[in-house]
Amino acid sequence: MEWSLHTERLKIRKVTKEDAPFFVTLLNTPHWLKYIGNRNVHTVEDAEKYLDNGILKSYDTLRYGFYMVETKEGVRIGICGLVKRDFLDDVDIGFAFLPEFEGKGYGFESAMSVLNYTQKNLQMERLVAITTRDNYSSQHLLEKIGMKYEREIVFPGDDTPLMLFGMFL
């Protein structure tokens, strides 16, 4: 049986290699490049490698990862999910959407669904999230799902301060 979560407007499912063309688009949107960074994913082959080495590997080793967010009609609109970053003690919740789907409540809807799933099914005591100082929409969304700003941190190899949000589950 295929794993998925459902909300009023969305289906949230595991990413597959068939999603590679979507990732070429998402990873090259202005907000991804500004707030997350250039992942040098410019072709479907690049995206397949990105998925193999990240999201798909995470499913195999950790039982969670980023998930595809689709409308009920099957339109891919973004991703939301969990990632374990080497430089953070706790698992990180994150999200990103195509520009035409930002500001419509999809981030909140998918983040709450992933948060609820995490609380009920995964043995985690705490979740964190990171964002840049100037990404006000992400900061607002993190607060809306119940996270609190804790402190600034620095990503290894980069001197740009990031805001760390956290919550106990």
C-alpha positions in Angstrom: 0.0 0.0 0.0 1.3 3.4 -0.9 2.1 5.8 2.0 0.3 9.1 1.9 -1.3 11.8 4.0 -4.5 13.6 3.0 -5.8 17.0 4.0 -8.9 18.9 2.8 -7.0 20.1 -0.3 -3.8 18.1 -0.5 -2.2 14.7 -0.9 1.2 14.3 0.6 3.1 11.3 -0.6 6.6 9.9 -0.8 8.8 11.4 -3.6 9.7 9.0 -6.4 12.3 9.3 -9.3 9.3 10.2 -11.6 9.2 13.5 -9.7 12.7 14.5 -11.0 11.4 17.0 -13.6 9.4 18.8 -10.9 12.6 19.1 -8.8 14.5 20.7 -11.7 11.8 23.4 -11.6 11.5 23.8 -7.8 15.2 23.9 -7.1 15.6 26.7 -9.6 12.8 29.0 -8.4 13.8 32.4 -7.1 12.8 31.7 -3.5 14.6 28.3 -3.4 17.8 29.9 -4.8 17.6 32.9 -2.4 16.6 31.2 0.9 17.9 27.6 0.5 20.7 27.8 -2.0 21.8 26.6 -5.4 21.9 22.8 -5.5 23.2 22.8 -9.1 20.3 20.7 -10.3 19.7 21.7 -14.0 18.7 18.5 -15.7 16.5 15.5 -15.0 19.6 13.5 -14.5 20.9 16.0 -11.9 17.6 15.8 -10.1 17.6 12.0 -10.1 21.1 12.1 -8.5 19.8 14.7 -6.0 16.9 12.5 -5.1 19.0 9.3 -4.8 21.6 10.9 -2.5 19.1 12.8 -0.4 15.3 12.2 -0.1 15.2 8.6 -1.3 18.2 7.6 0.8 16.6 9.2 3.8 13.5 7.0 3.3 15.7 3.9 3.3 17.9 4.9 6.3 15.7 7.0 8.5 12.1 6.1 7.5 11.2 9.7 6.8 12.2 12.5 4.4 10.7 15.3 2.3 7.4 14.5 0.8 5.7 15.6 -2.4 2.8 17.9 -1.9 0.1 17.7 -4.5 -3.4 19.1 -4.9 -6.2 16.6 -4.8 -6.2 16.8 -8.6 -2.6 15.5 -8.7 -0.8 18.8 -9.5 2.6 18.9 -7.8 3.0 22.1 -5.9 5.8 21.7 -3.5 7.5 19.6 -0.8 7.2 19.4 2.9 8.9 17.0 5.3 11.7 16.0 7.6 15.4 16.1 7.2 18.2 15.1 9.6 21.0 17.6 9.1 24.5 16.7 10.4 24.9 20.0 12.2 21.6 19.9 14.1 20.9 17.7 17.1 17.2 17.3 16.2 15.3 16.6 13.0 14.4 19.6 10.9 10.9 20.2 9.3 11.0 22.1 6.1 9.0 23.1 3.1 9.2 24.8 -0.3 6.5 25.6 -2.9 6.4 26.7 -6.5 5.8 30.5 -6.6 2.3 30.3 -8.0 1.3 28.2 -4.9 2.9 30.3 -2.2 0.7 32.4 0.1 -2.4 30.1 -0.3 -2.2 28.2 3.0 -0.7 25.1 1.4 2.5 25.4 3.5 0.5 25.5 6.7 -1.8 22.7 5.7 1.1 20.4 4.7 3.3 21.3 7.6 0.5 20.6 10.1 -0.2 17.2 8.4 3.5 16.2 8.6 3.7 17.5 12.2 0.7 15.4 13.2 2.0 12.4 11.4 5.4 12.8 13.2 3.8 13.1 16.6 1.7 10.0 16.2 4.1 7.7 14.3 7.7 8.6 14.8 9.6 8.4 18.0 10.8 12.0 18.2 10.9 14.3 21.2 11.6 17.5 19.4 11.6 19.1 15.9 13.5 22.1 14.8 13.5 24.3 11.7 16.0 26.8 10.3 15.4 29.8 8.1 17.2 33.0 7.1 16.6 36.3 8.8 14.9 37.8 5.8 12.5 34.9 5.1 9.6 36.3 6.9 6.9 34.0 5.4 8.8 30.9 6.6 9.3 32.5 10.1 5.5 33.2 10.3 4.6 29.7 9.2 7.0 28.1 11.7 5.4 30.2 14.5 1.9 29.3 13.2 2.6 25.6 13.5 3.7 26.1 17.1 7.5 26.5 16.8 9.3 29.2 18.8 12.4 31.1 17.9 15.3 29.9 20.0 18.6 31.4 18.8 20.8 32.1 15.8 23.1 29.4 14.5 25.7 29.3 11.6 25.6 26.6 8.9 29.0 24.9 8.8 31.1 26.4 5.9 28.9 29.5 5.7 29.0 32.6 7.9 25.3 33.6 7.2 23.4 33.5 10.5 20.3 31.3 10.5 17.3 31.5 12.8 16.7 28.2 14.7 13.1 27.5 15.7 12.1 24.5 17.9 9.3 22.7 19.6 8.8 19.6 21.8 6.4 17.0 20.5 
